[in-house]
Amino acid sequence: MKNAFGTPDHRVGTLPSATGFVPALEGLRAVAAFAVLTTHVAFQTGASTGSFLNRVWGRFDLSVAVFFALSGFLLWRAHALHARRGGTGTARPARDYLRSRLVRIMPAYLVLVSAVFLLIPRNAGSSASTWTSNLTLTQVYVPDSLVEGLTHAWSLSVEMSFYLVLPLLWWALAGLRGRAARWRIPAIAVVGVASLGWALLPWYELGLHDRLNDQILPPAFASWFAAGMILAELACAPPGRAAALARHRHARWGWWAVAAAAFLVSTVPQWFTEGFVHPSGPEFALRTALGAVVAFCLLAPAALAPAGASPTPRGAGRTTRATPETAGVRRRTSPPMAVGRFQPPARHPTPPRPARDEDAPSGREEGGEGKGSGWGRRVGGSHECRKTKTA
């Protein structure tokens, strides 16, 4: 890719998060998983309402936004890099990408669903449509299909919908590459902001509110995925004034302060209903917007960190990383929220070197199989671009 002066820009995609494994993101994923567990325990024990601390436990459900943003970031970053490099490289067919998604998710999920239906007495006698919708991760589209023991699987259904739509999103923005790539972030932001109006649609007037829960349908959470996709674009963009400010070593304190403020706003009882309830449309839209802000600001320090920086805790992430002996098991059984894949930590840092055609970025994004990203096995491969290997 060339800069404004017509000379090659070697700085495109040189951030570690643009092409490699980021331990800090692994740690954030572990923290978010613990937060989701905490909010479910608080709800089941009645500790999600009342006092300020209880309201904090109850609003840890916004951690789901972190998972969705992680998916958006990790699965989109290689396509952002591909566009920033002018569209050079060879893309893997979408069918290979989708097949890798199914292989990673479905085997263990099918076993779980079968066990829940067969072992929990309340699920005995479930209809064929309930069985089918849960087995195919389409339960959010079928009325009364969230069964005991699997109510939390709505998020997996939303994730799967995102996986299916992602190739279409890449195709839609394929023309914004090279110099036109600067319009990719505004385009993604417009879609994310527009999705907040989903909860404001006249579901009651159309008579659909009693049949479908519009607040767990995928379009309602497009802003959360968009937050991660925008971070991917920023991570792959050449350094500029705004990017340099975002990547400043002290910027992380600002990101975390904004995330904390947005989270605390979501706990105000005068504005938001406590506990796991079905809020009004405006309340849901505002809560979703706050979730997008929280996710974006929590991921930004890690996603935009320069080489050698470790802006967020990695200890939790290391406990969740697979060992060489268990890497194969994890790769086959990890749920979609378990983003990333095993990559042994580098013993010694490797300096950047020019990328050759056979050295296309490894794209170790969520669930990427082999080289490449998502369904793009090779992105870039340009002699004008460089690749940084990281731990």
C-alpha positions as CSV (number, residue, x, y, z in Angstrom):
1,M,0.0,0.0,0.0
2,K,1.3,3.5,-0.7
3,N,0.9,6.6,1.4
4,A,-0.3,10.1,0.4
5,F,3.1,10.8,-1.2
6,G,2.9,7.8,-3.5
7,T,5.7,5.8,-1.7
8,P,5.2,2.4,-0.2
9,D,3.9,2.4,3.4
10,H,5.7,-0.4,5.3
11,R,3.7,0.4,8.5
12,V,0.4,-1.2,7.4
13,G,-0.5,-4.0,9.8
14,T,2.6,-3.9,11.9
15,L,0.8,-4.0,15.2
16,P,1.0,-7.4,16.8
17,S,-2.8,-7.7,16.9
18,A,-3.1,-7.2,13.2
19,T,-1.6,-10.6,12.3
20,G,-0.7,-12.6,15.4
21,F,-1.8,-14.1,18.7
22,V,-2.4,-11.5,21.4
23,P,-2.1,-12.9,25.0
24,A,-3.8,-9.8,26.5
25,L,-7.0,-10.7,24.5
26,E,-6.8,-14.2,25.9
27,G,-6.8,-12.7,29.4
28,L,-9.8,-10.5,28.6
29,R,-11.7,-13.5,27.4
30,A,-11.1,-15.3,30.6
31,V,-12.2,-12.3,32.7
32,A,-15.3,-11.9,30.6
33,A,-16.2,-15.6,31.0
34,F,-15.8,-15.2,34.8
35,A,-18.0,-12.1,34.7
36,V,-20.8,-14.0,32.8
37,L,-20.6,-16.8,35.3
38,T,-20.8,-14.3,38.2
39,T,-23.9,-12.6,36.8
40,H,-25.7,-15.9,36.3
41,V,-24.9,-16.9,39.9
42,A,-26.1,-13.6,41.1
43,F,-29.4,-14.0,39.2
44,Q,-30.0,-17.5,40.5
45,T,-29.3,-16.5,44.1
46,G,-31.3,-13.3,44.0
47,A,-28.2,-11.1,44.4
48,S,-28.7,-9.2,41.1
49,T,-31.0,-6.5,42.5
50,G,-31.2,-4.2,45.5
51,S,-27.9,-2.8,46.7
52,F,-25.3,-1.1,44.5
53,L,-23.1,-4.2,44.6
54,N,-25.9,-6.4,43.6
55,R,-26.7,-4.2,40.6
56,V,-23.1,-4.4,39.6
57,W,-23.2,-8.3,39.7
58,G,-26.5,-8.1,37.7
59,R,-24.9,-5.9,35.0
60,F,-22.0,-8.2,34.4
61,D,-24.2,-9.6,31.6
62,L,-22.6,-6.8,29.5
63,S,-19.6,-9.1,29.4
64,V,-21.3,-10.9,26.5
65,A,-20.6,-7.7,24.5
66,V,-16.8,-8.4,25.0
67,F,-17.2,-11.9,23.5
68,F,-19.1,-10.5,20.5
69,A,-16.6,-7.7,20.0
70,L,-13.7,-10.3,20.2
71,S,-15.4,-12.3,17.5
72,G,-15.7,-9.2,15.3
73,F,-12.1,-8.2,15.9
74,L,-10.4,-11.6,15.4
75,L,-12.5,-12.7,12.4
76,W,-12.4,-9.3,10.6
77,R,-8.8,-8.2,11.1
78,A,-7.3,-10.1,8.3
79,H,-9.8,-8.8,5.8
80,A,-9.1,-5.3,7.1
81,L,-5.4,-5.9,6.5
82,H,-6.2,-7.3,3.0
83,A,-8.1,-4.1,2.1
84,R,-5.4,-1.8,3.6
85,R,-2.8,-3.6,1.4
86,G,-4.8,-2.8,-1.7
87,G,-6.6,-6.1,-2.0
88,T,-3.5,-8.2,-2.8
89,G,-3.4,-11.9,-1.9
90,T,-5.5,-14.9,-2.5
91,A,-8.7,-15.6,-0.5
92,R,-9.9,-19.0,0.7
93,P,-13.4,-19.9,-0.5
94,A,-16.2,-19.1,1.9
95,R,-17.2,-22.7,2.1
96,D,-13.8,-23.6,3.7
97,Y,-14.3,-20.8,6.3
98,L,-17.8,-22.0,7.1
99,R,-16.7,-25.6,7.3
100,S,-14.0,-24.7,9.8
101,R,-16.6,-22.9,11.9
102,L,-19.0,-25.9,11.9
103,V,-16.2,-28.4,12.7
104,R,-15.1,-26.3,15.7
105,I,-18.5,-25.6,17.2
106,M,-21.0,-28.3,16.3
107,P,-19.6,-31.7,17.6
108,A,-19.3,-30.7,21.2
109,Y,-22.5,-28.6,21.0
110,L,-24.6,-31.5,19.7
111,V,-23.4,-33.7,22.5
112,L,-24.3,-31.0,25.0
113,V,-27.8,-30.4,23.6
114,S,-28.6,-34.1,23.5
115,A,-27.5,-34.5,27.1
116,V,-29.6,-31.6,28.3
117,F,-32.7,-32.8,26.5
118,L,-32.3,-36.4,27.7
119,L,-31.2,-35.8,31.3
120,I,-33.2,-32.8,32.5
121,P,-36.8,-34.0,33.3
122,R,-38.4,-30.7,32.4
123,N,-37.2,-31.1,28.9
124,A,-38.9,-34.4,28.4
125,G,-41.6,-34.3,25.8
126,S,-40.1,-31.3,24.0
127,S,-41.5,-30.9,20.5
128,A,-39.6,-31.8,17.3
129,S,-39.3,-28.1,16.4
130,T,-37.7,-27.4,19.8
131,W,-35.2,-30.2,19.3
132,T,-34.4,-29.1,15.8
133,S,-34.0,-25.4,16.6
134,N,-31.6,-26.1,19.4
135,L,-29.6,-28.7,17.5
136,T,-29.2,-26.3,14.6
137,L,-28.5,-23.1,16.7
138,T,-31.6,-21.4,15.4
139,Q,-33.5,-21.3,18.6
140,V,-33.6,-17.5,18.7
141,Y,-35.8,-17.6,15.6
142,V,-38.3,-20.2,16.9
143,P,-40.8,-19.1,19.6
144,D,-40.6,-20.9,23.0
145,S,-37.4,-22.8,22.0
146,L,-35.2,-21.8,24.9
147,V,-35.2,-24.8,27.2
148,E,-33.9,-25.3,30.7
149,G,-30.2,-25.8,30.7
150,L,-29.7,-24.2,27.4
151,T,-31.1,-20.7,27.8
152,H,-27.7,-19.2,27.6
153,A,-27.2,-20.8,24.2
154,W,-29.0,-17.9,22.6
155,S,-25.6,-16.2,22.4
156,L,-24.1,-19.1,20.4
157,S,-27.1,-18.8,18.0
158,V,-26.3,-15.1,17.6
159,E,-22.6,-15.9,17.0
160,M,-23.4,-18.5,14.4
161,S,-25.6,-15.9,12.6
162,F,-22.6,-13.6,12.6
163,Y,-20.4,-16.3,11.1
164,L,-22.8,-16.8,8.3
165,V,-23.2,-13.1,7.5
166,L,-19.5,-12.3,7.7
167,P,-18.6,-13.4,4.2
168,L,-21.4,-11.1,2.9
169,L,-20.1,-8.2,4.9
170,W,-16.6,-8.7,3.5
171,W,-18.1,-8.9,0.0
172,A,-20.1,-5.7,0.6
173,L,-16.9,-3.8,1.6
174,A,-14.6,-5.4,-0.9
175,G,-14.6,-2.3,-3.0
176,L,-13.2,-0.1,-0.2
177,R,-9.6,-1.0,-0.4
178,G,-6.3,0.8,-0.9
179,R,-6.9,4.6,-0.7
180,A,-10.7,4.0,-0.3
181,A,-10.1,1.8,2.8
182,R,-10.4,4.9,5.0
183,W,-14.2,4.7,4.4
184,R,-14.5,1.2,5.9
185,I,-14.6,2.4,9.5
186,P,-17.4,5.0,8.8
187,A,-19.4,2.3,6.9
188,I,-19.1,-0.2,9.8
189,A,-19.9,2.5,12.4
190,V,-23.1,3.5,10.5
191,V,-24.3,-0.1,10.5
192,G,-23.5,-0.5,14.2
193,V,-25.3,2.7,15.2
194,A,-28.3,1.9,12.9
195,S,-28.7,-1.5,14.6
196,L,-29.5,0.3,17.9
197,G,-32.9,1.2,16.3
198,W,-33.8,-2.5,16.1
199,A,-35.4,-2.4,19.6
200,L,-37.4,0.6,18.6
201,L,-39.3,-1.1,15.8
202,P,-43.0,-1.5,16.4
203,W,-42.9,-5.1,17.5
204,Y,-46.0,-4.8,19.6
205,E,-48.0,-3.1,16.9
206,L,-47.0,-5.8,14.4
207,G,-48.2,-8.5,16.8
208,L,-44.7,-10.2,16.8
209,H,-43.6,-9.4,20.3
210,D,-45.4,-12.5,21.8
211,R,-44.0,-14.8,19.1
212,L,-40.4,-13.8,18.9
213,N,-38.1,-12.2,21.5
214,D,-36.7,-9.3,19.4
215,Q,-34.1,-8.6,22.0
216,I,-32.1,-11.7,21.4
217,L,-32.2,-11.7,17.6
218,P,-28.8,-11.1,15.9
219,P,-29.5,-7.6,14.5
220,A,-30.0,-6.3,18.0
221,F,-26.3,-6.9,18.7
222,A,-24.7,-5.7,15.5
223,S,-23.2,-2.8,17.3
224,W,-21.2,-5.2,19.6
225,F,-19.7,-7.0,16.6
226,A,-19.1,-3.7,14.9
227,A,-17.1,-2.5,17.9
228,G,-14.6,-5.3,17.3
229,M,-14.5,-4.8,13.5
230,I,-13.7,-1.2,13.9
231,L,-10.8,-2.1,16.2
232,A,-9.6,-4.5,13.6
233,E,-9.6,-1.7,11.0
234,L,-7.7,0.6,13.4
235,A,-5.1,-2.1,14.2
236,C,-4.4,-2.6,10.5
237,A,-4.4,1.0,9.5
238,P,-1.2,2.9,8.8
239,P,-0.2,5.2,11.7
240,G,-1.9,8.6,11.7
241,R,-2.5,11.3,14.3
242,A,-5.7,9.7,15.6
243,A,-4.2,6.2,15.5
244,A,-1.1,7.4,17.3
245,L,-3.2,8.9,20.0
246,A,-5.2,5.8,20.4
247,R,-2.1,3.7,20.6
248,H,-0.2,5.9,23.1
249,R,1.1,3.9,26.1
250,H,-0.9,6.0,28.5
251,A,-4.1,5.9,26.5
252,R,-5.2,2.7,28.1
253,W,-6.1,4.5,31.3
254,G,-8.5,6.7,29.3
255,W,-10.0,3.6,27.6
256,W,-10.5,1.9,30.9
257,A,-12.0,5.0,32.5
258,V,-14.6,5.3,29.8
259,A,-15.4,1.6,30.0
260,A,-15.9,1.9,33.8
261,A,-18.0,5.0,33.4
262,A,-20.3,3.4,30.8
263,F,-20.6,0.3,33.0
264,L,-21.6,2.3,36.1
265,V,-24.2,4.2,34.1
266,S,-25.8,0.9,33.2
267,T,-26.3,0.2,36.9
268,V,-28.4,3.3,37.6
269,P,-31.8,2.0,38.8
270,Q,-33.6,5.1,37.7
271,W,-32.6,4.4,34.1
272,F,-32.4,0.6,33.9
273,T,-34.5,-2.2,35.1
274,E,-32.7,-4.5,37.6
275,G,-32.1,-8.2,37.0
276,F,-32.7,-10.3,33.9
277,V,-35.9,-8.8,32.6
278,H,-37.3,-7.7,29.3
279,P,-36.7,-4.0,29.2
280,S,-38.5,-1.4,27.1
281,G,-37.2,-0.7,23.6
282,P,-35.4,2.6,24.4
283,E,-33.9,1.1,27.6
284,F,-32.6,-1.9,25.6
285,A,-31.2,0.3,22.9
286,L,-29.3,2.4,25.5
287,R,-28.1,-0.6,27.3
288,T,-26.8,-2.1,24.1
289,A,-25.0,1.1,23.2
290,L,-23.3,1.1,26.6
291,G,-22.3,-2.5,26.0
292,A,-20.7,-1.6,22.8
293,V,-18.7,1.2,24.5
294,V,-17.6,-1.1,27.3
295,A,-16.5,-3.8,24.9
296,F,-14.7,-1.3,22.6
297,C,-12.8,0.4,25.4
298,L,-11.8,-2.8,27.2
299,L,-10.4,-4.3,24.0
300,A,-8.8,-1.2,22.6
301,P,-5.7,-1.2,24.8
302,A,-4.8,-4.8,23.7
303,A,-6.0,-4.5,20.1
304,L,-4.0,-1.3,19.5
305,A,-1.0,-2.0,21.7
306,P,2.4,-1.6,20.0
307,A,4.9,-4.4,19.8
308,G,6.2,-5.5,23.2
309,A,3.4,-3.8,25.1
310,S,1.2,-5.8,27.5
311,P,-1.6,-3.3,28.4
312,T,-4.0,-5.8,30.0
313,P,-3.5,-8.8,32.4
314,R,-2.3,-11.9,30.7
315,G,-2.1,-14.2,33.7
316,A,-5.7,-15.3,33.3
317,G,-5.3,-15.8,29.7
318,R,-2.3,-18.1,30.2
319,T,-4.4,-20.4,32.4
320,T,-6.8,-20.8,29.6
321,R,-4.3,-21.4,26.8
322,A,-3.9,-24.9,25.6
323,T,-0.7,-26.9,26.1
324,P,0.9,-28.7,23.2
325,E,-0.7,-31.9,24.5
326,T,-4.2,-30.5,24.6
327,A,-4.1,-28.2,21.7
328,G,-5.8,-30.7,19.4
329,V,-8.6,-31.4,21.9
330,R,-9.3,-27.7,22.4
331,R,-9.3,-27.0,18.7
332,R,-12.0,-29.6,18.2
333,T,-14.1,-28.9,21.2
334,S,-13.8,-25.2,22.1
335,P,-17.1,-23.2,21.8
336,P,-17.2,-20.2,19.5
337,M,-16.7,-17.8,22.4
338,A,-13.4,-19.5,23.1
339,V,-11.6,-17.3,20.6
340,G,-8.1,-17.9,19.4
341,R,-6.2,-21.1,18.9
342,F,-3.0,-22.5,20.4
343,Q,0.2,-20.8,19.6
344,P,3.3,-21.6,21.7
345,P,4.8,-18.5,23.2
346,A,7.9,-17.3,21.5
347,R,11.1,-17.8,23.5
348,H,12.9,-14.9,21.9
349,P,11.3,-12.0,20.0
350,T,11.7,-12.2,16.3
351,P,12.4,-8.9,14.5
352,P,10.2,-7.9,11.6
353,R,11.1,-9.1,8.2
354,P,9.7,-8.4,4.7
355,A,6.7,-10.6,3.9
356,R,7.0,-12.8,0.8
357,D,4.2,-14.4,-1.1
358,E,4.6,-17.6,0.9
359,D,4.7,-15.6,4.1
360,A,1.1,-14.3,4.1
361,P,0.0,-13.3,7.6
362,S,-0.9,-16.2,9.7
363,G,-4.2,-14.6,10.8
364,R,-4.5,-16.4,14.1
365,E,-7.9,-15.0,14.6
366,E,-10.8,-16.8,16.3
367,G,-10.9,-20.3,15.1
368,G,-8.8,-19.7,12.0
369,E,-7.8,-23.0,10.5
370,G,-4.3,-23.2,9.1
371,K,-2.9,-20.0,7.6
372,G,-5.0,-17.1,6.6
373,S,-8.0,-15.6,8.3
374,G,-11.6,-16.6,8.5
375,W,-12.1,-17.7,4.9
376,G,-9.1,-15.8,3.6
377,R,-6.1,-18.1,3.7
378,R,-3.7,-15.6,2.4
379,V,-4.2,-11.9,2.8
380,G,-1.7,-9.4,1.6
381,G,1.5,-11.2,0.7
382,S,2.6,-7.8,-0.7
383,H,6.3,-7.0,-0.8
384,E,5.4,-3.6,0.3
385,C,4.1,-4.8,3.7
386,R,5.8,-6.2,6.7
387,K,4.6,-8.8,9.2
388,T,5.5,-8.8,12.9
389,K,5.7,-12.1,14.8
390,T,4.6,-11.9,18.4
391,A,4.2,-14.2,21.3
